[in-house]
């Protein structure tokens, strides 16, 4: 009998699954199950004897488990899979996992294992990585703003509320002076958005880098300058109305990028990083760090 270790965020999304439901679901499909709630202190000390690691939660829960695995140097312990239960689920969607958890578990045996890259910040004392994106400008400012924004009643309400807050922010946001160096070229100017993407979408399911492939050894860098503010607002309006067709901004591919920007905050996935301005950051692709069921 194969074994699975489930890491569950019981507060994720609409809280549709509890501990017993997840254990029963795994056992019904022939898996011996170890369960850990990420809201309990002992989950970081999980037992290493497992054939599969399942993360039941959203993007933030996935990042938390990757951090634990890297801290314990267990990134090659077992393949990972995601039972998407969060608000945005950008990571699972970018990996082709769209179904409800019950359907995902049923399909585990039919999925292929694929090695996935991480992004890494160089010249830092602590391990600093991202699976989704690292960025400067509007999105870290939005994350700061949303800390004080109350939760809505449903996942759909949360996404729409976030999009509307993003639009309001963009209207008054002052673009930041920045210098971006990649592929031997330098781009200087005032930027609203600098996002170094490892997957295709960010935040409230914004498809900024449609062609991004998290296992190809490359980063997709999205650059939106001050003179594109109206286009960015129009793109947000499209998304609010249910379409991703408005997001067609410049994307440059590279395995390493250097950013110097007159700002003091950036983000790594859903984590805010506060430093002294100007930020002077080098980011590279770290290929094939984890294995996922795709």
N, C-alpha and C positions, 0 to 999 in steps of 0.2 A: 504494500500500500504506500502510495506517495504521501508526502507530508507537505503542509503549507503553514506558514506563519503569517497570520493576519494582524496588521497594525491598523487600528480603527480610530477615527476621530468621531465619536458619537454625536458631536455638535455640528458636524459638517452639513451644509445644504439644508434640506428640509427634514433631517433626522429620520429618514425613512427606514433605516435598518438598526436593530439593536444587536447586542452581543450574541444572543442565542440564535437569532435568525442567520447571522453570518456563519456561525459554527455549523448549524444544520445544513445550510446551503453547501458548504464545502464537503461535509460528510456525505451528503446525498450523491455527490459526484465522485466518491471514492477517495477522498483525501482525509488523512489524519490531520487534525487542526490544533495549532497552538494559537491562542488569541491574546492580544495585548491592546489595551486602550492607551492612546497617546496622551490621555488626560491623567493617567496614573504614573507615579514616579518610577516604577520598575520597568517600563517598556524598553529603556535603553540597555537593560541587562538581559535581553532575551537569549534563549538557548540557540546555539548555532547549528544544531542538527535539523536541517530543513531542505526540501527540494525546491521550494518556491516561496517567494516573499510577496504577499499581496497587500497593497496599500489601499485601504478603504477610507476615502476622504477626498479632499480637493487638492489643489496645487500646493498649498502651504503644507499639507500633511506629507505629500510626496517629498518636498524639500527637506522636511524634518527627518524623515527616515533616511534619505541619502546622506545627510550630515552625520547621523549615528553610524551608518555603515562605513563612511570614510574615516570617522574618528577611531573606529575599532579595526580599520583596515580590512573590511569585509566586503569590499565592492565586488569581489568575484565569488562570494559565498554561494549565491543561487540567483537565478533569473528573477526579475521583478515583474509584477503585473499590477494594474491599477483597477480598482473597483470605483468608478467615478461617482462621487457623492457631493462634490463641492458646488460652489456657485458658478464659476466660470469653466473649470475643468480644461484649461488650455493645454496642459501637458497630455492628458489622455486623448483629447481630440486630435492633437498633432501627431500622436502615435497611432491613430486609426482605431481608437477604442471609444465607440460612441454609445454602446448599448447599456441597458440597465445592468446592475451587478449580477442579477440572476442569469442573464444571457451571457455575460462575460465568463462566469465560472463554467457554464456549460460548454463554452468554446475553448477553454484552456488547452485541451489536448490537441486542438487543430491549429493553434497559432505557432508561428516560427519565432525563434530566438534571434534578436538582432542587437548588435553592440551600438551603444549610444554615447555621443560625446558630451562633455561638459565645457562650459566656458570658465576661464580661470583668470583672476587678477594677479599680475606679477608684482614682485617687490613688496609683498605684504608679509608681516610676521605670522599672521594667522592664515589658515586655509580659507580662501574666499573663492567660492565657485557659484555658478548658476547653471540651471538646466533650461530655464525659459529665456531670460534676457537680462542684460545689465543696461542701465540707461540713465540719461541725464535730461533735464528740462521738464516738460509738462508732466510726465508720468510720475516721477518721484514727488513733484509738487501735489499731484492729485492724491497720492498715497498719504501724504501728510494731512491733506484736507479731510480725507475719508476717515481718519482716525476718530474724528469728532462727529461723524455722520451716523445717526442711529440706524440700526438694521431695519429692513422692511419685512413684510410678512412672508414673502416667498422669494425663491431664487430669481424668478423673472423680474420681480419688483426691484431686487437688489441690483441686477444688471442695468435696468433702465434708469434707476436713480443714479448709478455711477456714471452712465453715459451723459446724463443731464448735468451732473456736477462737472464732468470733464469739459463739456461745452462752455459752461459758465466760466470756468477757469481760463480756457483758451482765449476768450474774448478780451480779458484784461492782462493776460500773461505777457511779461516783458522778455523777449527772446534774449538768450545769453550769448555773449561773445565766446567763440570757441575755435580751436584749431584741431582738426582731425587728420591724422596721418595713417594711410593704409595703402598697401600695394605700391609703395615708393612715391606716392603722390600726397599732396597736402591740400586740404580744404579748409579755408578760413571764412568766418562770417558770423552772423547772428542766427542762432538755431533755436527753434521751438522744441524739436525732438531730435535726440541722438539715441537710438536704441540698437544695441548689439544683440541680435537675435540668434538663438539656437533652435527655436521652434517657430512656427508660423504666426502664432497669435499671442496677444498680451492683454492684461487687464480684463475689461468686460468683453472678451471674445473679439478683440479688434485684430483683423487679419492684416497685419502690417507687412509680413514677408511671406507671401503665398507659396513661394518656391522653396522655402527653408526646409532643409533635411537635417535632422539632429544626429545623423550618423555618417555624414559625408566629409568630416574633417574641416569644414568651413563655417564661418560665422556670416550671417546676413546683417549688414549694417544699414539701418534706415536713417536717412538724413532729411529733415524737414526744416527749411529755412524760414526766416521771418516773413519774406514776401509770399509765402504759401499759406498764410494764416486763413484766408478765405477758403482755400481749397480744403484745408484741414477741417474747418467748421462744416463745410458742405459734406465731407466724408462722415463726420459724426452724425449729421442729420440723416444721411442715408442709413446708417447703422441703427439709429433710433427708430427709423421706419421699417427696419427688418431686412436691410440689404447690406452686403459687404462690398458692393460694386464701387463704392466711392473711394476705397483705399487703393490708390495707385501712385505711390510715391517712390522716390529714388531708393533703390536697394543696391548696395555694393557688396560683393563677396570677398572675404579675405580670411586668412587663418590667424591674423594678428592685427590689432588696431591700437593706436595711441590717441588719447583724448586729453586736451588741456582746455578747461572751461571755467569761466568766471562764475562759479557757483560753489556751494558748500555741501550739497546733498546729491546722492545718487541712489539707485536701487539695484539690488541683486535679487532677482525673482520678486518675492513679496517682502523683502527685508530692506529697510531704509538704512543707508550708511551716511553718517554725518562726519564731515571733516572740515579743515580750514580751506577757505577759498584762496587761490584757485585750485580746483581739483586737477591733478596730473596723474593719469591712470593709463597703464598698458594692460590690454586684455588679449588673451590668446585662446585658441581652441585646443582643448586637451582631448585627443581622440579616443573613442572606444573605451570609456571608463566603466560603464555599467552594461549589463545585459537585460533587455526587456522582452517580454512576450509581445509580439507585434502581429 
